Amino acid sequence: MTVDIVSEIVRAGLYTIIKTSAPVLLVSLTVGLIVSIFQTATSIQEQTLTFVPKIVAVFLAIMLFGGWMLDEMVGYMVNLWSDFSVYIR
């Protein structure tokens, strides 16, 4: 196994991680920003007001994007294991 092959495996793995985590992180960021603007406008500083909507939004995002995320991760693993004979030379 050469350095180029290892670099390609790591690159593909990191790209898969970034691609599959992006929808959930963007939903969490958006909900956090909206709640923060609401808290600033109303001067409500309740800690659960930031926590509960984010948890609900992340749960809904995982339900919505979970199938796609799983397909992407399975596709990466299938590619990794299908080229296994190349790696052990």
ZADOTOR-587467 format. One record per atom (N, C-alpha, C, O): residue number from 1; atom name; z, x, y. Coordinates in nm, 3 decimals, padded with zeros to 5 digits, m for minus. Example, Ala and Ser with C-alpha at 12.3 -4.5 7.8 and 13.67 -1.06 7.14 Angstrom:
BEGIN
 num atomo       w       u       v
   1     N  00.780  01.319 m00.569
   1    CA  00.780  01.230 m00.450
   1     C  00.780  01.320 m00.330
   1     O  00.846  01.424 m00.332
   2     N  00.708  01.285 m00.225
   2    CA  00.714  01.367 m00.106
   2     C  00.787  01.290  00.003
   2     O  00.804  01.341  00.114
END
This chain:
BEGIN
 num atomo       w       u       v
   1     N  00.000  00.085 m00.116
   1    CA  00.000  00.000  00.000
   1     C  00.000  00.091  00.123
   1     O  00.081  00.183  00.135
   2     N m00.092  00.062  00.212
   2    CA m00.104  00.146  00.331
   2     C m00.028  00.085  00.448
   2     O  00.019 m00.029  00.443
   3     N m00.019  00.164  00.553
   3    CA  00.048  00.117  00.674
   3     C m00.028  00.001  00.736
   3     O  00.032 m00.090  00.793
   4     N m00.160  00.003  00.726
   4    CA m00.241 m00.106  00.781
   4     C m00.213 m00.239  00.711
   4     O m00.206 m00.343  00.776
   5     N m00.196 m00.235  00.581
   5    CA m00.167 m00.358  00.506
   5     C m00.029 m00.411  00.545
   5     O m00.012 m00.531  00.566
   6     N  00.069 m00.323  00.554
   6    CA  00.204 m00.366  00.593
   6     C  00.202 m00.423  00.735
   6     O  00.265 m00.525  00.762
   7     N  00.129 m00.357  00.823
   7    CA  00.119 m00.407  00.961
   7     C  00.054 m00.544  00.966
   7     O  00.096 m00.629  01.045
   8     N m00.047 m00.567  00.885
   8    CA m00.114 m00.697  00.881
   8     C m00.022 m00.805  00.825
   8     O m00.022 m00.918  00.875
   9     N  00.056 m00.773  00.723
   9    CA  00.151 m00.870  00.666
   9     C  00.255 m00.908  00.771
   9     O  00.286 m01.025  00.789
  10     N  00.309 m00.808  00.839
  10    CA  00.411 m00.834  00.942
  10     C  00.352 m00.913  01.057
  10     O  00.415 m01.006  01.107
  11     N  00.230 m00.877  01.100
  11    CA  00.165 m00.949  01.210
  11     C  00.142 m01.096  01.173
  11     O  00.172 m01.185  01.253
  12     N  00.091 m01.120  01.053
  12    CA  00.066 m01.257  01.010
  12     C  00.198 m01.335  00.997
  12     O  00.203 m01.453  01.031
  13     N  00.302 m01.269  00.948
  13    CA  00.432 m01.336  00.936
  13     C  00.491 m01.372  01.072
  13     O  00.540 m01.484  01.091
  14     N  00.486 m01.279  01.166
  14    CA  00.537 m01.308  01.300
  14     C  00.456 m01.417  01.369
  14     O  00.512 m01.502  01.438
  15     N  00.325 m01.414  01.351
  15    CA  00.240 m01.518  01.411
  15     C  00.272 m01.654  01.351
  15     O  00.275 m01.754  01.423
  16     N  00.296 m01.659  01.222
  16    CA  00.332 m01.785  01.157
  16     C  00.466 m01.836  01.208
  16     O  00.483 m01.956  01.232
  17     N  00.562 m01.746  01.225
  17    CA  00.693 m01.786  01.277
  17     C  00.681 m01.843  01.418
  17     O  00.738 m01.948  01.448
  18     N  00.606 m01.775  01.503
  18    CA  00.590 m01.820  01.641
  18     C  00.516 m01.953  01.645
  18     O  00.554 m02.044  01.719
  19     N  00.410 m01.965  01.565
  19    CA  00.330 m02.088  01.565
  19     C  00.409 m02.207  01.513
  19     O  00.396 m02.317  01.567
  20     N  00.490 m02.187  01.410
  20    CA  00.563 m02.301  01.354
  20     C  00.688 m02.337  01.434
  20     O  00.732 m02.452  01.429
  21     N  00.746 m02.243  01.505
  21    CA  00.866 m02.275  01.582
  21     C  00.834 m02.325  01.723
  21     O  00.921 m02.384  01.787
  22     N  00.714 m02.303  01.771
  22    CA  00.679 m02.340  01.908
  22     C  00.697 m02.488  01.941
  22     O  00.754 m02.519  02.045
  23     N  00.651 m02.583  01.857
  23    CA  00.667 m02.723  01.895
  23     C  00.813 m02.765  01.912
  23     O  00.846 m02.836  02.007
  24     N  00.900 m02.721  01.822
  24    CA  01.041 m02.759  01.830
  24     C  01.106 m02.694  01.953
  24     O  01.184 m02.759  02.023
  25     N  01.073 m02.569  01.979
  25    CA  01.131 m02.500  02.095
  25     C  01.083 m02.563  02.226
  25     O  01.160 m02.575  02.320
  26     N  00.956 m02.601  02.232
  26    CA  00.904 m02.665  02.354
  26     C  00.967 m02.802  02.377
  26     O  00.996 m02.838  02.492
  27     N  00.989 m02.877  02.271
  27    CA  01.056 m03.007  02.286
  27     C  01.199 m02.986  02.335
  27     O  01.244 m03.057  02.425
  28     N  01.269 m02.890  02.278
  28    CA  01.406 m02.861  02.320
  28     C  01.410 m02.815  02.466
  28     O  01.498 m02.857  02.542
  29     N  01.317 m02.730  02.504
  29    CA  01.310 m02.683  02.642
  29     C  01.283 m02.796  02.739
  29     O  01.345 m02.804  02.845
  30     N  01.191 m02.884  02.704
  30    CA  01.156 m02.996  02.791
  30     C  01.273 m03.093  02.807
  30     O  01.304 m03.135  02.919
  31     N  01.336 m03.127  02.697
  31    CA  01.451 m03.219  02.704
  31     C  01.565 m03.155  02.783
  31     O  01.630 m03.222  02.862
  32     N  01.590 m03.028  02.761
  32    CA  01.694 m02.958  02.836
  32     C  01.667 m02.956  02.985
  32     O  01.758 m02.973  03.065
  33     N  01.542 m02.935  03.022
  33    CA  01.504 m02.935  03.164
  33     C  01.522 m03.074  03.226
  33     O  01.572 m03.086  03.337
  34     N  01.480 m03.175  03.154
  34    CA  01.494 m03.313  03.206
  34     C  01.641 m03.349  03.222
  34     O  01.680 m03.406  03.324
  35     N  01.723 m03.317  03.122
  35    CA  01.866 m03.348  03.130
  35     C  01.931 m03.268  03.243
  35     O  02.017 m03.319  03.313
  36     N  01.890 m03.144  03.260
  36    CA  01.944 m03.061  03.367
  36     C  01.911 m03.118  03.505
  36     O  01.995 m03.120  03.594
  37     N  01.788 m03.163  03.521
  37    CA  01.750 m03.225  03.649
  37     C  01.829 m03.353  03.671
  37     O  01.873 m03.380  03.783
  38     N  01.847 m03.432  03.565
  38    CA  01.927 m03.555  03.576
  38     C  02.071 m03.524  03.614
  38     O  02.129 m03.592  03.698
  39     N  02.129 m03.420  03.551
  39    CA  02.268 m03.383  03.582
  39     C  02.281 m03.334  03.726
  39     O  02.380 m03.364  03.793
  40     N  02.183 m03.260  03.772
  40    CA  02.187 m03.211  03.910
  40     C  02.174 m03.325  04.009
  40     O  02.243 m03.327  04.111
  41     N  02.088 m03.420  03.980
  41    CA  02.065 m03.531  04.071
  41     C  02.184 m03.626  04.077
  41     O  02.212 m03.685  04.182
  42     N  02.255 m03.642  03.966
  42    CA  02.366 m03.738  03.962
  42     C  02.503 m03.673  03.969
  42     O  02.604 m03.743  03.974
  43     N  02.509 m03.542  03.969
  43    CA  02.636 m03.466  03.971
  43     C  02.725 m03.497  03.851
  43     O  02.848 m03.488  03.860
  44     N  02.665 m03.534  03.739
  44    CA  02.740 m03.555  03.615
  44     C  02.740 m03.423  03.539
  44     O  02.633 m03.368  03.512
  45     N  02.856 m03.371  03.505
  45    CA  02.865 m03.244  03.435
  45     C  02.927 m03.260  03.297
  45     O  03.013 m03.180  03.258
  46     N  02.886 m03.359  03.225
  46    CA  02.936 m03.384  03.091
  46     C  02.863 m03.294  02.991
  46     O  02.740 m03.291  02.990
  47     N  02.937 m03.220  02.908
  47    CA  02.877 m03.125  02.815
  47     C  02.797 m03.195  02.705
  47     O  02.693 m03.144  02.662
  48     N  02.844 m03.310  02.659
  48    CA  02.772 m03.378  02.552
  48     C  02.641 m03.436  02.600
  48     O  02.552 m03.466  02.520
  49     N  02.627 m03.453  02.730
  49    CA  02.502 m03.506  02.784
  49     C  02.387 m03.408  02.761
  49     O  02.272 m03.451  02.749
  50     N  02.414 m03.280  02.755
  50    CA  02.308 m03.183  02.726
  50     C  02.287 m03.165  02.577
  50     O  02.175 m03.138  02.533
  51     N  02.391 m03.178  02.499
  51    CA  02.385 m03.148  02.357
  51     C  02.320 m03.260  02.275
  51     O  02.230 m03.233  02.195
  52     N  02.363 m03.382  02.295
  52    CA  02.318 m03.494  02.211
  52     C  02.168 m03.521  02.226
  52     O  02.099 m03.535  02.125
  53     N  02.113 m03.531  02.349
  53    CA  01.968 m03.555  02.358
  53     C  01.883 m03.443  02.297
  53     O  01.778 m03.469  02.239
  54     N  01.929 m03.319  02.311
  54    CA  01.854 m03.209  02.251
  54     C  01.854 m03.218  02.099
  54     O  01.750 m03.197  02.036
  55     N  01.968 m03.250  02.040
  55    CA  01.976 m03.263  01.894
  55     C  01.885 m03.374  01.845
  55     O  01.814 m03.358  01.746
  56     N  01.887 m03.487  01.913
  56    CA  01.802 m03.600  01.874
  56     C  01.655 m03.563  01.889
  56     O  01.574 m03.593  01.801
  57     N  01.618 m03.498  02.000
  57    CA  01.479 m03.460  02.023
  57     C  01.431 m03.357  01.922
  57     O  01.318 m03.366  01.874
  58     N  01.515 m03.260  01.889
  58    CA  01.477 m03.159  01.789
  58     C  01.462 m03.224  01.653
  58     O  01.369 m03.191  01.579
  59     N  01.551 m03.316  01.618
  59    CA  01.540 m03.387  01.491
  59     C  01.409 m03.466  01.484
  59     O  01.341 m03.464  01.382
  60     N  01.374 m03.535  01.592
  60    CA  01.249 m03.611  01.595
  60     C  01.127 m03.518  01.589
  60     O  01.028 m03.550  01.524
  61     N  01.136 m03.404  01.657
  61    CA  01.025 m03.308  01.653
  61     C  01.006 m03.252  01.513
  61     O  00.893 m03.234  01.468
  62     N  01.116 m03.225  01.443
  62    CA  01.104 m03.176  01.306
  62     C  01.045 m03.284  01.216
  62     O  00.965 m03.254  01.127
  63     N  01.083 m03.408  01.239
  63    CA  01.025 m03.517  01.161
  63     C  00.875 m03.531  01.189
  63     O  00.797 m03.558  01.098
  64     N  00.837 m03.513  01.314
  64    CA  00.697 m03.529  01.354
  64     C  00.612 m03.410  01.311
  64     O  00.503 m03.429  01.257
  65     N  00.659 m03.289  01.333
  65    CA  00.582 m03.169  01.306
  65     C  00.619 m03.100  01.175
  65     O  00.559 m02.998  01.140
  66     N  00.714 m03.153  01.102
  66    CA  00.763 m03.087  00.982
  66     C  00.659 m03.066  00.875
  66     O  00.655 m02.960  00.812
  67     N  00.574 m03.164  00.853
  67    CA  00.469 m03.151  00.753
  67     C  00.371 m03.040  00.787
  67     O  00.333 m02.960  00.702
  68     N  00.331 m03.035  00.914
  68    CA  00.240 m02.930  00.960
  68     C  00.306 m02.793  00.950
  68     O  00.244 m02.696  00.908
  69     N  00.433 m02.786  00.989
  69    CA  00.505 m02.659  00.983
  69     C  00.514 m02.609  00.838
  69     O  00.493 m02.491  00.811
  70     N  00.544 m02.699  00.748
  70    CA  00.552 m02.662  00.606
  70     C  00.417 m02.618  00.552
  70     O  00.410 m02.523  00.475
  71     N  00.310 m02.687  00.592
  71    CA  00.176 m02.647  00.549
  71     C  00.141 m02.506  00.597
  71     O  00.082 m02.427  00.523
  72     N  00.178 m02.474  00.721
  72    CA  00.151 m02.341  00.775
  72     C  00.228 m02.234  00.699
  72     O  00.173 m02.129  00.666
  73     N  00.354 m02.260  00.670
  73    CA  00.435 m02.162  00.598
  73     C  00.388 m02.145  00.454
  73     O  00.386 m02.034  00.402
  74     N  00.352 m02.256  00.389
  74    CA  00.300 m02.249  00.253
  74     C  00.167 m02.174  00.251
  74     O  00.141 m02.095  00.161
  75     N  00.082 m02.199  00.351
  75    CA m00.045 m02.127  00.360
  75     C m00.025 m01.977  00.373
  75     O m00.098 m01.898  00.312
  76     N  00.072 m01.936  00.452
  76    CA  00.103 m01.794  00.467
  76     C  00.148 m01.734  00.333
  76     O  00.104 m01.626  00.294
  77     N  00.236 m01.805  00.265
  77    CA  00.287 m01.753  00.138
  77     C  00.178 m01.751  00.031
  77     O  00.174 m01.658 m00.050
  78     N  00.090 m01.850  00.029
  78    CA m00.021 m01.850 m00.067
  78     C m00.112 m01.730 m00.042
  78     O m00.153 m01.663 m00.136
  79     N m00.143 m01.703  00.086
  79    CA m00.225 m01.586  00.117
  79     C m00.155 m01.457  00.078
  79     O m00.217 m01.364  00.027
  80     N m00.025 m01.452  00.101
  80    CA  00.050 m01.332  00.068
  80     C  00.052 m01.307 m00.083
  80     O  00.027 m01.195 m00.127
  81     N  00.079 m01.411 m00.160
  81    CA  00.088 m01.394 m00.305
  81     C m00.049 m01.383 m00.371
  81     O m00.061 m01.322 m00.477
  82     N m00.153 m01.442 m00.311
  82    CA m00.287 m01.430 m00.372
  82     C m00.343 m01.289 m00.358
  82     O m00.428 m01.249 m00.437
  83     N m00.298 m01.213 m00.259
  83    CA m00.342 m01.075 m00.241
  83     C m00.244 m00.975 m00.301
  83     O m00.248 m00.857 m00.267
  84     N m00.157 m01.020 m00.387
  84    CA m00.052 m00.935 m00.440
  84     C m00.107 m00.814 m00.516
  84     O m00.049 m00.705 m00.511
  85     N m00.219 m00.834 m00.587
  85    CA m00.276 m00.722 m00.663
  85     C m00.323 m00.610 m00.572
  85     O m00.326 m00.494 m00.615
  86     N m00.360 m00.640 m00.450
  86    CA m00.401 m00.538 m00.353
  86     C m00.281 m00.457 m00.309
  86     O m00.294 m00.337 m00.284
  87     N m00.165 m00.519 m00.300
  87    CA m00.047 m00.453 m00.247
  87     C  00.014 m00.353 m00.345
  87     O  00.077 m00.257 m00.301
  88     N m00.004 m00.372 m00.476
  88    CA  00.065 m00.286 m00.571
  88     C m00.016 m00.166 m00.615
  88     O  00.028 m00.089 m00.700
  89     N m00.133 m00.149 m00.560
  89    CA m00.214 m00.033 m00.595
  89     C m00.153  00.095 m00.546
  89     O m00.210  00.202 m00.568
END
